[in-house]
Structures are given as structure tokens and as C-alpha cells.
Amino acid sequence: MLGIFLGLVVLMVLAYVGWSIIWVAPIAAGIVALTGGLDLLEAYTDTYMGGFVNFAKAWFPVFMLGAIFGKLMEDTGMARSVAVALTKVIGTKRAILGVLASAAVLTYGGVSLFVVVFAVYPLALSLFREANISRKLIPATVALGAFTFTMTAIPGSPQIQNLIPMDYFNTDPMAAPVMGIIAAIIMAAGGYFYLRWQEKKLTDKGDVFTEPKDKKIVDVDEQHNPNFLLSLLPLLTVLVTLNVFKWDVVTALIAGIVLIMLLNITKFKGFVTSINAGASGSVIAIINTSAAVGFGTVVREVPGFERLTQILMGVKGNPLISEAVAVNVLAGATGSASGGMGIALEALGSKYYEIAMDTGISPEAFHRIASLSSGGLDALPHNGAVLTLFAITGMTHKDSYKDIFVVAVLIPIISVAVVILLASIGIL
């Protein structure tokens, strides 16, 4: 079992210093295989690659279509149109709420987190300038809207973090709606009031808005944005077809993509470029997650895994606690919500499903806790989305990471604990 922890430490440390998980995961898996008595070559070519390929086979269409959907929303201006309209309604006096709501609506509508950052940042800059709020709070505000409750908690979310548990627990995107809604309220309200408190604190110290050094990406051209209501239609199409009509997520995303192109037919010359860019970007995303899942497959094969399983399953109290711990720790180790959850469920998903069947705890509860837990420690400093957020906003870890930690790590973990507690005492 020591080899499993050593492999995890190697994975976490190398990911933290910026090495790609695509080649770090096989190294960490090799350490696990070697210390676990497995044949090294067979562990890589058969076990590791078996887990890698099976995950890619099952999820590549979703990753690819989701990325294409988001890229088309970005390039046609529809994502910007939705964000601009929402911020106008909410107003500059509530700049933090406006940015938060814009990021949340886009993420819940199926737009990828990275696209949301690009779409919302110029608006955030404009609103924070008018409200004279320090730019240090922009990364945490965007993170709260895009990386937390809309990604893992709100039932029906088309984000991959809400979809991966379905295969392991025979559930759908609406799994455990009450648990999800309670967790979402804790994350959204807790994060928002924390950011408002920080805004007042910074303003009182004289830390207010300052112009960024690079102004090339901050111009907001509203004249050429598509109509807001039309821009909202593709987002609603994905949500409704997925959750009301119970279409497969692949079909739902195709419907959203087709509608975007029909509503922007005059821009057809740019469609191929957008689709190519989205498809290319999805390859790195699916390979990163598949690499992490391959690591989990090797872990499952070594003798020490049985002991590790006994320890996790032996955690006193509700078995949802051990699931939350496993997913959170692995998401933190990999710096990836989907990657960490993929490792945990690949290794332990069948065990938790058996527990659900034996104890009468709903598989939906295990689905929701897995999803919620993936959005806690994943947002540690080495997380790819966090690094992208800093790169786009021009902020640093020193400037803004403390606030991201509170809204995207601490409060989401608290929400999981509250939901499990309510479930344990029979309220949920």
C-alpha cells in the first residue's frame, strides 16, 4: 500500500510543478505497479492503457462536442451576449453578482470553463472599473460562478463532472436534486457574501481598481453581439433535451451545436475554424483525464488496493464520507476534478455501488457526493483552470489565490460536509 501512496505523491508533486499529467500518470502508475509486484510492461500496455482507452472510448464524444459547443458560443459572440445582458440587468452597483451570474449561466448551459473565463473577463473588468473594486477579486468571482456549484451541484448540469458518475451508479444528470440544490445554495451564497466582505475590506484599505498593463483583450464590442434571447436558446436546448426529454448528452450537445449554426448562418465561413479549434482543444482534455483514469486502473490491480479499500470503507459513519474523502484527495493530487473523480470511481465505484445496493442508500446520493467532492481540493494552486484564470486576468497566486481557495475549495468542502450530515441524520 506504501507504493500506492508513493505513486500519488509523485503524481501530485510533479503536477504541482507544472509537468503534464499525460506522461506523469504513467510514471506514477509504474511506481505503483513495481512496488505492487506487477509486471511493469504488462501493467502499462494492458492495465494502464486498458483503463485509458476504455474511458476515452466512453467519453471522447462528450468532451469533443462540449468543446465545439463552447467554441461556437464564443466565436459567434453568443456567450458574450448572454454575459453582457445579465450584467446590464444586475447593474454596476452589484458588479460581483453580475460577473458571478454571467459565469454561472454560461457554465450551467454547457459552455466549458475555459471559454467562460475568456467570455466573462472583459465584462468583469468593465464592471469592476465602474464600481471601483480591486481587480484582485476578479479571479475568485469568475471561479465561484464557473468552477463550483454550476459544475458539480445544480442538478442537470451538462458539465463532465456531473456526467462521469452516471456510468458507475446507473443514474442521470438530475441525480439527488435536493442534495445538489442545498450544496449549491451554500456555495453560491457563502462565496458571494465572502467576496462582498472582501470587497469592503479592500476598499477600506484603499485597495481599489487599477488598470491592467495589457488592455488588448478588454474591449467589449456590444454592437456586434447577437440578440440575447437567441443567444440563450442553445444553452436552454442542451439543458431541456438532456433533462426534460432525457436525450443522451451527445444528442443534446449536437442539437445545441446545430442551433448555434442555424441562428448564426451568416457567419458560416467561420464555422469550420471554430469547430476545428474546439475539436483540437478537446483532445488534450480527454487525454489528461484518461491518463488519470489509467493510473486508477493500475492502483486497482495491486494487492495493496484491497487494504486501502478496507481502510476507506472502514471510515466510521456514513459511507458517503469515505467517498467524499477519496474523491477530494485524488482531485487534489491530480489538480483535476474530472481526473481525480475518474481515478476514485474507476478504483472504488463498483464497491460504492454494492454498498448502495446493500444498505439502501440511494445510488443517486453516491453520484451527487462524488460530483460535489470533485470540486473541492481540485482547485489547489496547480489546477489548470486556476492557472488559466490567472494568465487571462493578469493576477498572481499572491494577489488572488487566497480568495479562490475560500470560494472554490473551502466552501465547497463545507457544503459536502453539510449535505452528508443532513443525509446521515435522515433529513435528506
C-alpha positions as CSV (number, residue, x, y, z in Angstrom):
1,M,0.0,0.0,0.0
2,L,3.0,2.2,0.5
3,G,3.6,2.1,-3.2
4,I,0.1,3.5,-3.9
5,F,0.8,6.5,-1.7
6,L,4.3,6.9,-3.2
7,G,2.7,6.9,-6.7
8,L,0.1,9.5,-5.6
9,V,2.8,11.7,-4.1
10,V,4.8,11.6,-7.3
11,L,1.7,12.4,-9.3
12,M,0.8,15.3,-7.0
13,V,4.3,16.8,-6.8
14,L,5.0,16.6,-10.5
15,A,1.6,18.0,-11.4
16,Y,2.2,20.9,-8.9
17,V,5.5,21.9,-10.5
18,G,3.7,22.0,-13.9
19,W,4.6,18.7,-15.5
20,S,1.9,17.3,-17.8
21,I,-0.2,14.5,-16.4
22,I,-0.2,12.9,-19.8
23,W,3.3,11.5,-19.1
24,V,3.4,11.9,-15.3
25,A,0.5,9.5,-14.8
26,P,2.2,6.5,-16.5
27,I,5.4,7.2,-14.3
28,A,3.3,7.2,-11.2
29,A,1.4,4.1,-12.3
30,G,4.8,2.4,-13.0
31,I,5.8,3.1,-9.4
32,V,2.6,1.6,-8.1
33,A,3.0,-1.5,-10.4
34,L,6.6,-2.0,-9.4
35,T,6.0,-1.8,-5.7
36,G,2.9,-3.9,-6.0
37,G,4.6,-6.8,-7.7
38,L,3.1,-6.4,-11.2
39,D,5.0,-6.9,-14.4
40,L,5.9,-3.4,-15.4
41,L,5.5,-3.7,-19.2
42,E,2.2,-5.6,-18.9
43,A,0.9,-3.1,-16.3
44,Y,1.5,-0.3,-18.8
45,T,0.4,-1.9,-22.1
46,D,-2.5,-3.9,-20.7
47,T,-3.8,-2.5,-17.4
48,Y,-2.9,1.2,-17.7
49,M,-3.8,1.5,-21.4
50,G,-6.9,-0.6,-20.9
51,G,-8.3,2.0,-18.4
52,F,-7.1,4.9,-20.6
53,V,-8.7,3.6,-23.7
54,N,-12.0,2.5,-22.1
55,F,-12.5,6.0,-20.6
56,A,-11.6,7.7,-23.9
57,K,-14.0,5.4,-25.8
58,A,-16.8,6.2,-23.5
59,W,-16.3,9.9,-23.1
60,F,-14.5,11.4,-26.1
61,P,-17.7,12.3,-28.0
62,V,-18.9,14.3,-24.9
63,F,-15.6,16.1,-24.5
64,M,-15.3,16.9,-28.2
65,L,-18.9,18.0,-28.7
66,G,-18.8,20.0,-25.5
67,A,-15.7,21.8,-26.6
68,I,-17.1,22.5,-30.0
69,F,-20.4,23.8,-28.5
70,G,-18.4,26.2,-26.2
71,K,-16.1,27.4,-29.0
72,L,-19.0,28.2,-31.3
73,M,-20.8,30.0,-28.5
74,E,-17.6,32.1,-28.0
75,D,-16.8,32.8,-31.6
76,T,-20.3,33.7,-32.7
77,G,-20.5,36.2,-29.8
78,M,-23.4,34.3,-28.2
79,A,-21.5,33.7,-24.9
80,R,-20.6,37.4,-24.7
81,S,-24.2,38.4,-25.5
82,V,-25.6,36.4,-22.6
83,A,-22.9,37.8,-20.2
84,V,-23.5,41.4,-21.3
85,A,-27.2,41.2,-20.9
86,L,-27.1,39.7,-17.4
87,T,-24.6,42.2,-16.2
88,K,-26.8,45.1,-17.6
89,V,-29.8,43.7,-15.7
90,I,-27.9,43.3,-12.4
91,G,-26.1,46.7,-12.8
92,T,-22.7,48.0,-11.9
93,K,-23.6,48.5,-8.2
94,R,-23.6,44.8,-7.9
95,A,-20.6,44.1,-10.0
96,I,-19.6,40.9,-8.2
97,L,-23.1,39.5,-8.5
98,G,-23.2,40.4,-12.2
99,V,-19.9,38.6,-13.1
100,L,-20.9,35.7,-10.9
101,A,-24.3,35.3,-12.5
102,S,-22.9,35.6,-16.1
103,A,-20.2,32.9,-15.4
104,A,-22.8,30.6,-13.7
105,V,-25.4,30.8,-16.5
106,L,-22.8,30.1,-19.2
107,T,-21.4,27.1,-17.3
108,Y,-24.8,25.6,-16.4
109,G,-25.7,26.0,-20.1
110,G,-22.9,23.7,-21.1
111,V,-20.1,26.2,-22.1
112,S,-16.7,24.9,-21.0
113,L,-15.0,26.6,-18.0
114,F,-12.1,27.9,-20.1
115,V,-14.4,29.5,-22.6
116,V,-16.4,31.1,-19.8
117,V,-13.2,32.8,-18.5
118,F,-12.4,34.4,-21.9
119,A,-16.1,35.5,-22.3
120,V,-16.6,37.0,-18.9
121,Y,-13.3,38.6,-18.2
122,P,-13.7,41.7,-20.3
123,L,-17.1,42.3,-18.7
124,A,-15.7,41.8,-15.3
125,L,-13.1,44.4,-16.0
126,S,-15.6,46.9,-17.2
127,L,-17.9,46.3,-14.2
128,F,-15.2,46.4,-11.6
129,R,-13.8,49.6,-13.2
130,E,-17.2,51.3,-12.9
131,A,-17.7,50.0,-9.3
132,N,-14.1,50.8,-8.4
133,I,-13.5,47.3,-7.0
134,S,-10.0,45.9,-6.8
135,R,-9.1,43.6,-9.7
136,K,-7.7,41.1,-7.2
137,L,-11.3,39.8,-6.7
138,I,-12.0,39.1,-10.4
139,P,-10.4,35.6,-10.4
140,A,-12.3,34.4,-7.4
141,T,-15.6,35.9,-8.7
142,V,-15.2,34.1,-12.0
143,A,-14.1,30.9,-10.2
144,L,-17.2,31.0,-8.0
145,G,-19.5,31.2,-10.9
146,A,-17.8,28.7,-13.2
147,F,-15.8,26.2,-11.0
148,T,-18.2,25.4,-8.2
149,F,-21.9,25.0,-7.9
150,T,-22.8,25.0,-11.6
151,M,-20.1,22.5,-12.3
152,T,-20.9,19.9,-9.6
153,A,-24.0,20.8,-7.6
154,I,-27.0,22.1,-9.6
155,P,-29.0,19.1,-10.8
156,G,-29.0,18.6,-14.6
157,S,-25.6,20.3,-15.3
158,P,-24.1,19.2,-18.6
159,Q,-20.6,19.7,-17.2
160,I,-18.5,16.5,-17.3
161,Q,-18.1,16.5,-13.5
162,N,-21.8,15.8,-13.2
163,L,-21.9,13.2,-16.0
164,I,-19.0,10.9,-15.2
165,P,-20.7,9.3,-12.1
166,M,-23.7,8.2,-14.2
167,D,-21.9,5.1,-15.6
168,Y,-20.8,4.0,-12.2
169,F,-24.2,4.4,-10.4
170,N,-26.7,4.0,-13.2
171,T,-28.1,7.5,-12.6
172,D,-28.8,10.5,-14.7
173,P,-27.7,14.2,-14.6
174,M,-30.6,15.1,-12.2
175,A,-29.3,12.7,-9.5
176,A,-30.1,13.6,-5.9
177,P,-31.6,17.1,-6.7
178,V,-32.3,18.1,-3.1
179,M,-28.7,17.4,-2.0
180,G,-27.4,19.3,-5.1
181,I,-29.6,22.3,-4.5
182,I,-28.7,22.6,-0.8
183,A,-25.0,22.3,-1.7
184,A,-25.4,24.9,-4.5
185,I,-27.0,27.4,-2.1
186,I,-24.2,27.0,0.4
187,M,-21.6,27.5,-2.3
188,A,-23.2,30.4,-4.1
189,A,-24.4,32.3,-1.1
190,G,-21.4,31.6,1.1
191,G,-19.0,32.6,-1.7
192,Y,-20.9,35.7,-2.7
193,F,-21.1,37.1,0.8
194,Y,-17.4,36.3,1.4
195,L,-16.5,38.2,-1.8
196,R,-18.6,41.2,-0.7
197,W,-16.9,41.2,2.7
198,Q,-13.5,41.1,0.9
199,E,-14.6,44.0,-1.4
200,K,-15.4,46.2,1.6
201,K,-12.2,45.2,3.4
202,L,-10.0,46.0,0.4
203,T,-11.9,49.3,-0.3
204,D,-11.5,50.4,3.3
205,K,-7.7,49.9,2.9
206,G,-7.7,51.9,-0.3
207,D,-7.1,48.9,-2.5
208,V,-9.4,49.7,-5.4
209,F,-9.4,49.3,-9.2
210,T,-6.2,49.8,-11.1
211,E,-5.9,49.5,-14.9
212,P,-4.3,46.3,-16.2
213,K,-1.0,46.5,-18.1
214,D,-2.3,44.6,-21.0
215,K,-5.5,46.1,-22.4
216,K,-5.6,44.2,-25.7
217,I,-8.4,41.8,-24.6
218,V,-10.5,44.1,-22.6
219,D,-12.6,45.9,-25.2
220,V,-16.3,45.0,-25.1
221,D,-17.9,45.4,-28.5
222,E,-21.6,45.2,-27.8
223,Q,-22.8,46.4,-31.2
224,H,-22.0,43.1,-33.0
225,N,-23.3,40.8,-30.3
226,P,-26.2,38.5,-31.3
227,N,-29.6,39.0,-29.7
228,F,-29.6,38.0,-26.1
229,L,-32.7,35.8,-26.3
230,L,-31.5,34.0,-29.3
231,S,-28.1,33.5,-27.6
232,L,-29.8,31.9,-24.7
233,L,-31.6,29.3,-26.9
234,P,-28.7,26.9,-27.4
235,L,-28.0,26.8,-23.7
236,L,-31.6,26.1,-23.0
237,T,-31.7,23.5,-25.7
238,V,-28.9,21.5,-24.2
239,L,-30.5,21.6,-20.7
240,V,-34.0,20.8,-21.8
241,T,-33.2,18.0,-24.1
242,L,-30.8,16.5,-21.6
243,N,-33.0,16.7,-18.5
244,V,-36.6,17.0,-19.7
245,F,-36.7,14.9,-22.8
246,K,-33.9,12.6,-21.4
247,W,-31.9,12.7,-24.5
248,D,-28.4,11.3,-24.4
249,V,-25.8,14.0,-23.7
250,V,-24.2,13.5,-27.1
251,T,-27.5,14.1,-28.9
252,A,-28.3,17.1,-26.6
253,L,-25.0,18.7,-27.5
254,I,-25.4,18.1,-31.2
255,A,-28.8,19.8,-31.0
256,G,-27.2,22.8,-29.3
257,I,-24.4,23.0,-31.9
258,V,-26.8,22.8,-34.9
259,L,-29.0,25.5,-33.4
260,I,-26.0,27.8,-32.9
261,M,-25.1,27.4,-36.5
262,L,-28.6,27.9,-37.8
263,L,-29.0,31.1,-35.7
264,N,-25.7,32.4,-37.0
265,I,-25.9,31.2,-40.6
266,T,-24.5,34.5,-41.9
267,K,-21.2,33.6,-40.1
268,F,-20.9,30.2,-41.7
269,K,-17.5,30.9,-43.1
270,G,-16.0,30.8,-39.6
271,F,-17.7,27.6,-38.5
272,V,-15.0,25.3,-39.7
273,T,-12.3,27.2,-37.9
274,S,-14.3,27.2,-34.6
275,I,-15.2,23.5,-34.9
276,N,-11.5,22.6,-35.7
277,A,-10.3,24.7,-32.7
278,G,-12.9,23.1,-30.4
279,A,-12.2,19.6,-31.5
280,S,-8.4,20.1,-31.2
281,G,-8.8,21.5,-27.7
282,S,-10.9,18.6,-26.6
283,V,-8.1,16.1,-27.4
284,I,-5.8,17.4,-24.7
285,A,-8.7,17.5,-22.2
286,I,-9.8,13.8,-22.8
287,I,-6.2,12.6,-22.8
288,N,-5.5,14.3,-19.5
289,T,-8.5,12.7,-17.8
290,S,-7.9,9.3,-19.5
291,A,-4.3,9.4,-18.2
292,A,-5.5,9.9,-14.7
293,V,-8.1,7.1,-15.0
294,G,-5.4,4.8,-16.3
295,F,-3.5,5.4,-13.1
296,G,-6.6,4.5,-11.1
297,T,-6.9,1.2,-13.1
298,V,-3.3,0.2,-12.1
299,V,-4.0,1.1,-8.5
300,R,-7.0,-1.2,-8.5
301,E,-4.8,-4.2,-9.7
302,V,-2.1,-4.2,-6.9
303,P,-2.6,-6.2,-3.7
304,G,-2.3,-3.1,-1.5
305,F,-5.5,-1.8,-3.1
306,E,-7.6,-4.3,-1.0
307,R,-6.1,-2.9,2.2
308,L,-6.7,0.7,1.0
309,T,-10.3,-0.3,0.2
310,Q,-10.7,-1.7,3.7
311,I,-9.4,1.5,5.3
312,L,-11.7,3.7,3.2
313,M,-14.7,1.5,3.7
314,G,-13.9,1.3,7.4
315,V,-14.3,5.0,7.9
316,K,-16.9,5.3,10.6
317,G,-20.3,6.7,9.9
318,N,-22.0,7.2,6.5
319,P,-20.1,5.5,3.6
320,L,-20.6,8.8,1.7
321,I,-17.9,10.2,3.9
322,S,-15.3,7.8,2.6
323,E,-16.3,8.5,-0.9
324,A,-16.0,12.2,-0.3
325,V,-12.6,11.8,1.2
326,A,-11.3,9.6,-1.7
327,V,-12.6,11.8,-4.5
328,N,-11.4,15.0,-2.8
329,V,-7.9,13.7,-2.1
330,L,-7.4,12.3,-5.6
331,A,-8.8,15.5,-7.2
332,G,-6.3,17.5,-5.2
333,A,-3.5,15.1,-6.1
334,T,-4.2,15.4,-9.8
335,G,-5.2,19.0,-9.8
336,S,-8.3,18.0,-11.8
337,A,-11.9,17.5,-10.8
338,S,-12.7,15.0,-13.6
339,G,-9.3,13.3,-13.3
340,G,-9.5,12.8,-9.5
341,M,-13.1,11.6,-9.7
342,G,-12.1,9.3,-12.6
343,I,-9.4,7.6,-10.6
344,A,-11.6,7.3,-7.5
345,L,-14.6,5.8,-9.3
346,E,-12.6,3.6,-11.6
347,A,-11.0,2.1,-8.4
348,L,-13.9,2.2,-6.0
349,G,-17.1,2.9,-7.9
350,S,-18.2,-0.7,-8.0
351,K,-17.6,-1.0,-4.3
352,Y,-19.8,2.0,-3.5
353,Y,-22.5,0.8,-5.9
354,E,-22.5,-2.5,-4.0
355,I,-22.8,-0.6,-0.7
356,A,-25.7,1.4,-2.1
357,M,-27.5,-1.9,-3.0
358,D,-26.7,-3.5,0.3
359,T,-27.5,-0.6,2.6
360,G,-30.4,1.0,0.8
361,I,-28.6,4.3,0.4
362,S,-29.6,5.7,-3.0
363,P,-27.0,5.4,-5.8
364,E,-28.1,9.0,-6.6
365,A,-26.6,10.1,-3.3
366,F,-23.3,8.5,-4.2
367,H,-23.5,10.2,-7.6
368,R,-24.0,13.6,-6.1
369,I,-21.4,13.3,-3.4
370,A,-18.8,12.1,-6.0
371,S,-19.6,15.1,-8.2
372,L,-19.6,17.6,-5.3
373,S,-16.4,16.2,-3.9
374,S,-14.6,16.5,-7.2
375,G,-15.0,20.3,-6.9
376,G,-13.1,20.8,-3.7
377,L,-9.4,20.2,-3.5
378,D,-9.2,20.1,-7.3
379,A,-8.8,23.9,-7.2
380,L,-5.4,23.8,-5.4
381,P,-2.7,26.1,-6.8
382,H,-1.6,23.7,-9.6
383,N,-5.1,23.3,-11.1
384,G,-5.1,24.0,-14.8
385,A,-8.2,26.2,-14.8
386,V,-6.8,28.3,-11.9
387,L,-3.6,28.8,-13.8
388,T,-5.5,29.8,-16.9
389,L,-7.6,32.2,-14.9
390,F,-4.5,34.0,-13.6
391,A,-3.0,34.1,-17.0
392,I,-6.1,35.8,-18.5
393,T,-6.7,38.2,-15.7
394,G,-3.1,39.2,-15.2
395,M,-3.3,38.4,-11.5
396,T,-0.9,36.1,-9.5
397,H,-1.3,33.5,-6.8
398,K,-0.1,36.1,-4.3
399,D,-2.7,38.6,-5.5
400,S,-5.8,36.4,-5.6
401,Y,-5.3,32.7,-4.7
402,K,-6.4,33.2,-1.0
403,D,-9.9,34.2,-2.2
404,I,-10.1,31.4,-4.8
405,F,-9.2,28.9,-2.0
406,V,-12.1,30.2,0.1
407,V,-14.8,30.2,-2.6
408,A,-13.6,27.2,-4.7
409,V,-12.0,24.9,-2.1
410,L,-13.1,25.7,1.5
411,I,-16.8,26.5,1.0
412,P,-17.4,23.6,-1.5
413,I,-15.9,21.2,1.1
414,I,-18.1,22.6,3.8
415,S,-21.2,22.2,1.5
416,V,-20.3,18.5,1.1
417,A,-19.9,18.0,4.8
418,V,-23.3,19.7,5.5
419,V,-25.1,17.6,2.9
420,I,-23.6,14.3,4.2
421,L,-24.6,15.4,7.7
422,L,-28.1,16.0,6.7
423,A,-28.3,12.7,4.9
424,S,-26.8,10.9,7.9
425,I,-29.5,12.2,10.3
426,G,-32.3,11.4,7.9
427,I,-33.2,14.9,6.7
428,L,-32.2,14.1,3.1
